[in-house]
């Protein structure tokens, strides 16, 4: 007798699948993401998207390792969010001149000459005294806090005892 999965597990599994297909397509199509964020960020984002996709498919099958993977992947994304919204902006403020010079070099090396001038103009336009300052934590709170809560929701869901029992029931069959 096959155990029926709950609506919550189905919701989170399909949310993992659909949202990460969307993110993966966005990462592959938009070349400016690779240039602005760097290839290390790009590769790690693609890896996380593919891992979440696989996890979503196995969550639909109620596999216990997928439940644990969803929790661990959520923790990894929380750490990435903390770094992205709080630590990296603080680091960029301290090393802003070196960062903008490095960005200009990457753009000039990797972009076509027609695209280079437009992107370099935009970069120089955006480089102002306001960009050198770190955003106030109130603004970061409006952006970072909701994102953090959204990343913590699946962790809370998959650590609930009813969900654990549902995955354990499949394991014992």
C-alpha positions in Angstrom: 0.0 0.0 0.0 1.5 3.3 -1.1 1.5 6.2 1.3 0.0 9.4 -0.1 2.1 12.5 0.2 0.7 15.6 1.9 -0.2 18.8 0.0 2.6 20.6 1.8 5.3 18.1 0.5 3.7 18.3 -3.0 3.7 22.1 -2.8 7.4 22.4 -1.8 8.5 19.8 -4.3 6.8 21.5 -7.2 8.0 24.9 -5.9 11.6 23.6 -5.9 11.2 22.2 -9.4 9.5 25.2 -11.1 11.4 28.0 -9.4 14.8 26.4 -10.0 14.0 25.7 -13.7 13.2 29.4 -13.9 16.4 30.4 -12.1 18.5 28.0 -14.2 17.1 29.4 -17.5 17.6 33.0 -16.2 21.3 32.2 -15.3 21.9 30.5 -18.7 20.2 33.2 -20.8 21.4 36.3 -19.1 25.1 36.8 -19.8 25.4 39.9 -17.7 24.8 37.8 -14.5 28.0 35.9 -15.3 29.9 39.1 -15.9 28.6 41.1 -12.9 28.6 38.4 -10.3 31.6 36.3 -11.6 31.9 32.8 -12.8 32.3 31.3 -9.3 28.9 32.7 -8.3 27.5 31.5 -11.6 28.8 27.9 -11.3 27.7 27.6 -7.6 24.2 29.0 -8.5 23.8 26.5 -11.4 25.0 23.7 -9.1 22.4 24.7 -6.4 19.6 24.9 -9.0 20.3 21.5 -10.4 20.6 20.1 -6.9 17.2 21.6 -5.9 15.7 20.2 -9.1 16.8 16.7 -8.2 15.7 17.2 -4.6 12.2 18.3 -5.8 11.8 15.2 -8.0 12.8 12.9 -5.1 10.6 14.8 -2.7 7.6 13.9 -4.9 8.6 10.2 -4.4 8.9 10.8 -0.6 12.5 9.8 -0.3 14.1 10.4 3.1 17.5 11.6 1.7 15.6 14.3 -0.3 14.0 15.6 2.8 17.4 15.9 4.5 18.8 17.4 1.3 16.1 20.1 1.3 17.1 21.0 4.8 20.8 21.2 4.1 20.3 23.1 0.8 18.1 25.6 2.7 20.9 26.1 5.2 23.4 26.6 2.4 21.1 29.2 0.8 20.7 31.0 4.2 24.5 31.2 4.5 24.7 32.5 0.9 22.1 35.1 1.7 23.9 36.3 4.7 27.1 36.6 2.7 25.4 38.3 -0.3 23.4 40.9 1.7 25.6 41.7 4.6 29.2 40.5 4.2 30.0 41.1 0.6 28.6 44.7 0.5 30.7 45.5 3.5 33.8 44.0 1.8 33.1 45.9 -1.5 32.9 49.2 0.4 36.3 48.7 1.8 37.8 47.6 -1.6 35.5 49.5 -4.0 38.2 51.0 -6.2 39.9 47.7 -6.7 36.5 46.1 -7.3 35.4 48.6 -10.0 38.8 48.3 -11.7 38.5 44.5 -11.8 35.0 44.8 -13.1 36.1 47.1 -15.9 38.9 44.7 -16.9 36.5 41.7 -16.9 34.0 43.6 -19.1 36.7 44.7 -21.5 38.1 41.2 -21.8 34.8 39.3 -22.2 32.4 41.5 -24.0 32.2 42.5 -27.7 33.5 46.0 -28.5 30.1 47.3 -29.2 28.7 46.1 -25.9 31.8 47.2 -24.0 31.2 50.9 -24.4 27.6 50.8 -23.3 28.3 48.6 -20.3 31.4 50.7 -19.3 29.3 53.9 -19.6 26.7 52.4 -17.3 29.3 51.2 -14.9 31.0 54.6 -14.7 27.6 56.3 -14.3 26.7 54.0 -11.4 30.1 54.5 -9.7 29.4 57.4 -7.5 29.8 58.4 -3.9 26.4 56.8 -3.1 27.6 53.4 -4.5 30.7 53.6 -2.3 28.6 53.6 0.9 27.1 50.5 2.3 23.3 50.5 2.2 21.7 51.2 5.6 20.7 48.1 7.4 17.1 49.2 7.3 17.1 48.9 3.5 18.9 45.6 3.7 16.3 44.5 6.2 13.5 45.2 3.8 15.2 43.1 1.1 17.3 40.6 3.1 14.9 39.7 5.9 12.0 38.6 3.7 14.4 36.6 1.5 15.8 35.0 4.7 12.3 34.1 5.9 11.4 32.6 2.5 14.6 30.4 2.7 13.8 29.3 6.3 10.2 28.3 5.6 11.1 24.9 3.8 13.6 24.2 6.6 10.9 24.6 9.2 8.4 22.6 7.1 10.7 19.6 6.5 11.8 19.4 10.2 8.2 19.1 11.5 7.5 15.7 13.1 4.4 15.0 10.9 6.5 15.4 7.8 9.3 13.2 9.3 6.8 10.5 10.0 5.4 10.7 6.5 8.9 10.1 5.0 9.7 7.4 7.7 6.4 5.5 6.8 7.6 5.2 3.2 11.0 4.0 4.4 9.4 1.2 6.5 7.2 -0.1 3.7 
